[in-house]
Amino acid sequence: MTGLLLFALLAADPAPAADDEASENGSDGYTPPQPTVLQALRFTGYVDVGFVAAQGNGSSFAPGDFRIPADYGVDAFAPAVNSRGEVASTDSGGRFTNGFLPRSVGAGGAPTFLVNTASVDMRFAPTQVPVMVFMRMQLMPRFLATGDSTRVLLQQAFGKVNPFSGAELSISVGKFDSVFGIEYLDNEANIRTGITPSLIARYTTGHSIGAKIFYRIQLPALWSAISLNVAGTNSGSRVEELVGPDLSLTGIPVGSGRLGYELNLQRVQAKLGFSGLVGPRNDTRDVGSKQWAYGADLRISAFGVTLSGELIHLVDEAPSGPFRALKLTGLGLGELITPFQVSGGYVQLQYAVPLTTDWLTGLALYGRYDRRNATFSGFATVETMRFTAGVRIELFSMVAVKAEGLFNQELSGAPDVANDVFTSSVVFTW
């Protein structure tokens, strides 16, 4: 019965036949047609298919390194293979790890094809009211030791209200992108120029549940704009592999925000921002154990060249009292909880080649340099760097073909291991 009622509503003509008062006056009165439910509801998405080959066993763990927890002494996120930041392997050789690990595609050192992501977006935005509802569902087929496994992720689900028609002000509630820095703008494979995220993306590009407010004021005389993006969320800006976003363990939200400046000239655009974050760690119920971070970002585009970069310093404070030994995750005991701090950043140079045809609609070359210094209390500082180079080719404005090489190097605090990666991706956007 519900289906028949919905069909009748969609099939009905939403516009009135005529305006009676206009007909009586003999004028050419016109009532524009109102959008139907189907016009207000829009589905989009993409499919990301990759091919990857990693050195060694696909992980950053060295065979002769017996320090534990094993993930405290390496950068397990370094051999990334896709835009999700997943790695070829997290095989530690049987050594104890403490949960500071990325997700793995389970490929190891064997070259393989992958369906990285099948993503579907649903957007409902009626024109009559200043409200938008957005949801993003993603499927990731993966191989586990017990066999094939497909993960389904509700990556975003939020509602947004624009209360004032004359101001760029929006209020969002739900699960949404981070507001820290700028790399979260390139989270999705169909938007990101390259394939893999930076070495600091794990701290700035996560999705959490809460509320945020965005406000921008235009300065037309200066060809500029100033924006403020602030949020209060369960877990802050880290990816879910590091901190669970679905529940606040302390009952106190994590505050984050970015103050930005934009210069929009005809041929030159520049964006500068300063970000901050403070609140309780969401991997423990200890309200006195804080996390805080600050960062800066810059993006300049001119004559087909884009230079972008970002810096961050983040600290996880030590727990206190009964929380000193273990962190509590959900309802049970979890891993050891350890003070942690990290400093890092990246700089990326991208060039859009001015060569297009009916079928070749985009060509870009890019390179990125990453640096990360991270320290767990009681362990040596692990200093790593990465150089990434790649190419992106766009076909018919809906197919992106990308190839990328990642050259990782452990500078200090960790054994230098063969963990370079070649990865490629074909992204179909619909």
C-alpha positions as CSV (number, residue, x, y, z in Angstrom):
1,M,0.0,0.0,0.0
2,T,2.8,2.4,0.9
3,G,4.5,1.7,-2.5
4,L,1.2,2.4,-4.4
5,L,0.8,5.7,-2.5
6,L,4.3,6.8,-3.2
7,F,3.8,6.0,-6.9
8,A,0.6,8.0,-7.0
9,L,2.4,11.0,-5.4
10,L,5.3,10.9,-7.9
11,A,3.0,10.4,-10.9
12,A,0.8,13.4,-10.0
13,D,1.3,16.7,-11.7
14,P,2.7,18.9,-8.9
15,A,1.9,22.2,-10.6
16,P,-1.6,23.8,-10.5
17,A,-3.5,23.8,-13.9
18,A,-3.8,27.6,-13.9
19,D,-4.1,30.7,-11.7
20,D,-7.8,31.5,-11.5
21,E,-7.2,35.2,-10.6
22,A,-4.9,35.6,-13.6
23,S,-7.4,34.0,-15.9
24,E,-10.2,36.3,-14.8
25,N,-8.0,39.4,-15.4
26,G,-7.0,38.1,-18.8
27,S,-3.3,38.4,-18.0
28,D,-0.5,36.0,-18.9
29,G,-0.1,34.7,-15.3
30,Y,2.3,31.8,-14.9
31,T,3.0,29.5,-12.0
32,P,6.3,27.7,-12.4
33,P,6.2,23.9,-11.9
34,Q,7.3,22.7,-8.5
35,P,10.0,20.1,-8.3
36,T,8.8,16.5,-7.7
37,V,10.2,14.3,-5.0
38,L,12.4,12.6,-7.6
39,Q,13.9,15.9,-8.7
40,A,14.8,16.8,-5.1
41,L,16.3,13.3,-4.5
42,R,19.6,12.6,-6.3
43,F,21.8,9.6,-6.3
44,T,25.5,9.7,-7.4
45,G,28.6,7.7,-6.7
46,Y,31.7,6.0,-8.0
47,V,33.5,2.7,-8.4
48,D,37.2,2.6,-7.7
49,V,39.1,-0.4,-9.1
50,G,42.8,-0.7,-8.4
51,F,45.9,-2.8,-9.1
52,V,48.7,-2.8,-6.5
53,A,52.2,-4.3,-6.0
54,A,54.1,-3.8,-2.8
55,Q,57.6,-4.7,-1.8
56,G,58.5,-7.3,0.8
57,N,55.4,-8.7,2.6
58,G,53.5,-5.4,2.1
59,S,54.0,-4.1,5.7
60,S,56.5,-1.9,7.6
61,F,57.4,-4.6,10.1
62,A,61.1,-5.8,9.9
63,P,61.7,-9.5,10.5
64,G,64.4,-9.0,13.1
65,D,62.8,-6.3,15.2
66,F,61.4,-7.9,18.3
67,R,60.3,-4.8,20.2
68,I,56.7,-4.9,21.4
69,P,54.1,-3.5,20.9
70,A,55.4,-3.9,17.3
71,D,53.3,-1.1,16.0
72,Y,54.9,1.4,18.4
73,G,58.3,1.1,16.6
74,V,57.2,1.4,12.9
75,D,54.9,3.4,10.7
76,A,52.3,0.8,9.8
77,F,50.4,3.3,7.6
78,A,53.3,3.9,5.2
79,P,52.7,1.2,2.5
80,A,49.3,2.6,1.5
81,V,47.6,1.3,-1.6
82,N,44.4,3.3,-2.1
83,S,42.6,6.5,-1.2
84,R,41.2,5.0,2.0
85,G,44.8,4.7,3.4
86,E,44.6,0.9,3.6
87,V,47.9,-0.9,3.3
88,A,49.0,-4.0,1.5
89,S,49.5,-5.9,4.8
90,T,49.7,-5.4,8.6
91,D,51.4,-8.8,9.2
92,S,53.7,-8.3,12.2
93,G,55.1,-11.8,12.1
94,G,53.1,-12.9,15.2
95,R,54.3,-10.1,17.4
96,F,51.9,-8.2,19.7
97,T,50.4,-5.1,18.3
98,N,48.5,-2.5,20.3
99,G,45.8,-1.4,17.8
100,F,47.5,1.5,16.1
101,L,47.1,-0.1,12.7
102,P,45.5,0.8,9.4
103,R,43.1,-1.5,7.7
104,S,44.7,-4.0,5.4
105,V,43.6,-5.3,2.0
106,G,45.4,-8.5,2.8
107,A,47.5,-8.6,-0.4
108,G,50.9,-8.9,1.2
109,G,53.6,-8.7,-1.4
110,A,51.5,-10.3,-4.1
111,P,50.4,-8.0,-7.0
112,T,46.6,-8.0,-7.2
113,F,43.5,-6.3,-8.6
114,L,41.2,-4.8,-6.0
115,V,37.8,-3.2,-5.8
116,N,38.9,-0.4,-3.5
117,T,35.5,1.2,-3.0
118,A,31.9,1.1,-4.4
119,S,30.4,4.3,-3.1
120,V,26.8,5.6,-3.3
121,D,25.7,9.1,-2.3
122,M,22.1,10.0,-1.6
123,R,21.2,13.7,-1.4
124,F,17.7,15.1,-0.7
125,A,17.5,18.9,-1.1
126,P,14.0,20.3,-1.7
127,T,13.9,23.9,-3.1
128,Q,11.1,25.0,-0.9
129,V,13.0,24.8,2.4
130,P,16.7,25.5,3.3
131,V,17.4,21.9,4.4
132,M,19.6,19.2,2.9
133,V,20.0,15.5,3.9
134,F,23.0,13.6,2.8
135,M,24.1,10.0,3.2
136,R,27.1,8.1,1.8
137,M,27.3,4.3,1.9
138,Q,30.4,2.4,0.8
139,L,31.3,-1.2,0.2
140,M,34.8,-2.6,0.3
141,P,35.4,-6.3,-0.7
142,R,38.4,-7.6,1.2
143,F,40.2,-10.9,1.8
144,L,40.6,-12.1,5.4
145,A,42.4,-15.2,6.7
146,T,39.0,-16.9,7.0
147,G,38.0,-16.0,3.4
148,D,36.4,-13.2,1.5
149,S,34.7,-10.5,3.5
150,T,32.8,-7.4,2.3
151,R,32.7,-4.4,4.7
152,V,29.7,-2.0,4.5
153,L,30.4,1.5,5.9
154,L,28.0,4.3,6.6
155,Q,30.7,7.0,6.1
156,Q,28.5,10.0,6.3
157,A,25.0,10.7,7.4
158,F,23.9,14.2,8.3
159,G,21.3,16.9,7.9
160,K,22.2,20.5,7.1
161,V,20.2,23.7,7.6
162,N,20.9,27.1,6.0
163,P,18.8,29.3,8.3
164,F,19.5,32.7,6.5
165,S,19.1,33.2,2.8
166,G,21.3,36.2,2.8
167,A,24.3,34.6,4.6
168,E,26.7,31.7,4.0
169,L,25.8,30.0,7.3
170,S,25.1,26.4,7.7
171,I,24.5,24.1,10.7
172,S,25.1,20.3,10.3
173,V,24.2,17.5,12.6
174,G,25.2,13.9,12.1
175,K,28.3,12.1,10.9
176,F,30.4,14.3,8.6
177,D,33.9,15.2,7.4
178,S,36.5,16.6,9.7
179,V,37.0,20.4,9.8
180,F,40.7,20.3,10.5
181,G,43.1,21.4,7.7
182,I,42.3,20.8,4.0
183,E,43.2,17.2,3.1
184,Y,39.7,16.0,4.1
185,L,38.4,17.9,1.0
186,D,40.2,15.2,-1.1
187,N,39.0,12.1,0.8
188,E,37.1,10.4,-2.0
189,A,38.9,8.6,-4.8
190,N,37.0,10.4,-7.6
191,I,38.0,13.9,-6.2
192,R,41.6,13.2,-5.0
193,T,44.1,14.0,-7.7
194,G,46.3,11.1,-6.7
195,I,45.6,7.8,-5.0
196,T,47.0,7.6,-1.5
197,P,46.6,10.1,1.4
198,S,49.5,11.8,3.2
199,L,51.4,10.4,6.2
200,I,49.4,12.8,8.5
201,A,46.0,12.2,6.9
202,R,45.2,9.6,9.7
203,Y,45.0,12.6,12.2
204,T,43.0,15.0,10.1
205,T,40.6,13.3,7.7
206,G,38.4,11.1,9.9
207,H,34.6,11.2,10.2
208,S,32.9,11.7,13.5
209,I,29.4,12.2,14.9
210,G,28.4,15.6,16.3
211,A,27.4,19.1,15.2
212,K,29.3,21.7,13.2
213,I,28.8,25.3,12.0
214,F,30.2,26.8,8.9
215,Y,30.2,30.6,8.2
216,R,31.8,32.5,5.3
217,I,31.8,36.3,4.7
218,Q,32.7,37.6,1.3
219,L,34.9,40.7,0.9
220,P,34.2,41.7,-2.8
221,A,36.4,44.8,-2.7
222,L,39.4,42.6,-1.8
223,W,38.4,39.6,-4.0
224,S,38.6,37.7,-0.7
225,A,36.6,35.7,1.8
226,I,37.0,34.7,5.4
227,S,35.5,31.5,6.8
228,L,35.1,29.7,10.1
229,N,34.4,26.0,10.5
230,V,33.9,24.7,14.0
231,A,32.7,21.3,15.3
232,G,31.9,19.4,18.4
233,T,32.2,15.6,17.9
234,N,32.7,12.3,19.7
235,S,36.2,11.6,18.5
236,G,37.7,14.6,16.8
237,S,39.4,14.4,13.5
238,R,41.2,11.1,13.5
239,V,40.3,8.2,11.2
240,E,38.2,5.4,12.8
241,E,41.1,2.9,12.7
242,L,42.7,4.9,15.4
243,V,39.7,6.2,17.4
244,G,36.1,5.0,17.4
245,P,33.7,7.8,16.3
246,D,30.4,6.2,17.0
247,L,30.1,6.7,20.8
248,S,31.6,9.3,23.2
249,L,33.3,7.3,26.0
250,T,33.6,10.4,28.3
251,G,30.4,12.3,27.5
252,I,32.4,15.4,26.6
253,P,32.7,16.4,22.9
254,V,36.0,17.2,21.2
255,G,36.1,20.7,19.9
256,S,37.8,21.4,16.5
257,G,37.9,24.3,14.1
258,R,39.6,26.1,11.2
259,L,39.8,29.8,10.5
260,G,40.4,30.3,6.8
261,Y,41.3,33.1,4.3
262,E,40.6,32.9,0.6
263,L,41.9,35.1,-2.3
264,N,40.1,34.6,-5.5
265,L,41.6,36.5,-8.4
266,Q,40.9,35.7,-12.0
267,R,44.0,33.6,-12.6
268,V,45.3,33.1,-9.0
269,Q,43.5,31.5,-6.1
270,A,45.0,31.1,-2.6
271,K,43.7,29.6,0.6
272,L,45.3,29.9,4.0
273,G,44.1,28.3,7.2
274,F,44.8,27.7,10.9
275,S,43.3,24.7,12.7
276,G,43.0,23.6,16.3
277,L,41.5,20.7,18.3
278,V,41.1,20.0,22.0
279,G,39.1,17.6,24.1
280,P,39.2,14.3,25.9
281,R,40.8,11.2,24.2
282,N,38.0,9.0,22.9
283,D,40.0,5.8,23.5
284,T,39.5,5.9,27.3
285,R,36.8,6.9,29.8
286,D,39.2,9.1,31.6
287,V,37.9,12.6,31.2
288,G,41.2,14.1,32.4
289,S,43.2,12.5,29.6
290,K,43.2,15.1,26.8
291,Q,44.1,15.3,23.2
292,W,45.0,18.5,21.5
293,A,46.4,19.6,18.2
294,Y,47.2,22.7,16.1
295,G,48.0,23.0,12.4
296,A,48.3,25.3,9.4
297,D,47.6,24.8,5.7
298,L,48.1,26.6,2.4
299,R,46.9,26.0,-1.2
300,I,47.8,28.2,-4.1
301,S,46.6,27.7,-7.7
302,A,47.9,29.7,-10.7
303,F,48.2,29.0,-14.4
304,G,47.5,25.3,-14.1
305,V,50.0,24.8,-11.2
306,T,48.7,24.0,-7.7
307,L,50.9,24.0,-4.6
308,S,49.4,22.7,-1.4
309,G,50.8,21.8,2.0
310,E,49.8,21.2,5.6
311,L,51.5,20.9,9.0
312,I,50.2,19.4,12.3
313,H,51.4,18.9,15.8
314,L,49.2,16.6,18.0
315,V,49.5,15.3,21.6
316,D,47.7,12.6,23.5
317,E,48.2,13.1,27.2
318,A,48.8,10.3,29.7
319,P,45.9,8.8,31.5
320,S,45.6,9.1,35.3
321,G,44.5,6.9,38.2
322,P,42.8,3.6,37.4
323,F,43.1,4.4,33.7
324,R,46.9,4.3,33.7
325,A,47.3,0.7,32.6
326,L,44.5,0.0,30.1
327,K,42.2,1.9,27.8
328,L,38.5,1.1,27.8
329,T,36.9,0.5,24.4
330,G,33.2,0.1,24.4
331,L,32.1,-2.0,27.4
332,G,35.3,-4.1,27.8
333,L,39.0,-3.7,28.3
334,G,41.1,-2.8,25.3
335,E,44.7,-2.2,24.6
336,L,47.4,-0.4,26.6
337,I,46.9,3.4,26.6
338,T,50.1,5.3,26.1
339,P,51.0,9.0,25.8
340,F,51.7,10.0,22.3
341,Q,52.8,13.0,20.2
342,V,53.4,13.5,16.5
343,S,54.6,16.3,14.2
344,G,54.4,16.1,10.5
345,G,53.3,17.6,7.2
346,Y,53.4,17.4,3.5
347,V,53.9,19.6,0.4
348,Q,52.4,18.7,-3.0
349,L,53.0,20.2,-6.4
350,Q,50.5,19.4,-9.2
351,Y,50.4,20.5,-12.8
352,A,47.3,20.4,-15.0
353,V,48.6,19.8,-18.6
354,P,46.7,22.1,-21.0
355,L,45.9,19.2,-23.4
356,T,42.3,18.2,-23.9
357,T,40.1,16.6,-26.6
358,D,36.6,15.3,-26.8
359,W,37.7,12.1,-25.0
360,L,40.7,13.3,-23.0
361,T,39.2,15.8,-20.6
362,G,42.1,16.1,-18.1
363,L,45.7,15.3,-17.5
364,A,47.7,16.1,-14.4
365,L,51.2,15.3,-13.1
366,Y,51.9,15.5,-9.4
367,G,54.5,14.9,-6.7
368,R,54.2,14.9,-2.9
369,Y,56.8,15.0,-0.1
370,D,55.7,13.8,3.4
371,R,57.5,13.8,6.7
372,R,56.3,12.4,10.1
373,N,58.0,12.3,13.6
374,A,56.0,10.2,16.1
375,T,56.8,9.2,19.7
376,F,55.0,6.8,22.0
377,S,56.1,7.2,25.6
378,G,59.0,4.8,26.4
379,F,59.8,4.3,22.7
380,A,62.3,6.0,20.4
381,T,61.0,8.6,18.1
382,V,60.1,7.1,14.7
383,E,61.0,9.5,11.9
384,T,59.8,8.6,8.4
385,M,59.6,10.3,5.0
386,R,57.8,9.5,1.8
387,F,58.1,10.7,-1.8
388,T,55.1,10.1,-4.0
389,A,54.9,10.7,-7.8
390,G,52.0,10.0,-10.1
391,V,49.8,10.9,-13.1
392,R,46.0,11.3,-13.5
393,I,44.2,11.0,-16.8
394,E,40.6,11.9,-17.1
395,L,38.4,10.4,-19.9
396,F,35.0,11.7,-20.9
397,S,34.8,13.7,-17.6
398,M,33.7,10.5,-15.8
399,V,36.7,8.1,-15.8
400,A,39.9,8.8,-14.0
401,V,42.9,6.6,-14.6
402,K,45.7,7.0,-12.0
403,A,49.1,5.5,-11.5
404,E,51.4,6.2,-8.5
405,G,54.6,5.2,-6.9
406,L,55.3,5.5,-3.1
407,F,58.9,5.6,-2.0
408,N,59.0,5.2,1.8
409,Q,62.1,5.6,4.0
410,E,62.6,5.1,7.8
411,L,65.0,7.8,8.9
412,S,65.4,6.9,12.5
413,G,63.8,4.9,15.3
414,A,62.7,2.1,13.1
415,P,64.6,-0.5,10.9
416,D,64.7,0.5,7.2
417,V,62.5,-2.0,5.4
418,A,61.5,-2.6,1.8
419,N,58.0,-1.2,1.9
420,D,57.7,0.9,-1.3
421,V,54.4,0.6,-3.3
422,F,53.3,0.8,-6.9
423,T,49.5,1.4,-7.0
424,S,47.0,2.3,-9.7
425,S,43.4,3.1,-9.9
426,V,40.5,3.5,-12.3
427,V,37.6,5.5,-10.9
428,F,34.2,5.5,-12.7
429,T,32.0,8.4,-11.5
430,W,28.3,8.3,-12.1
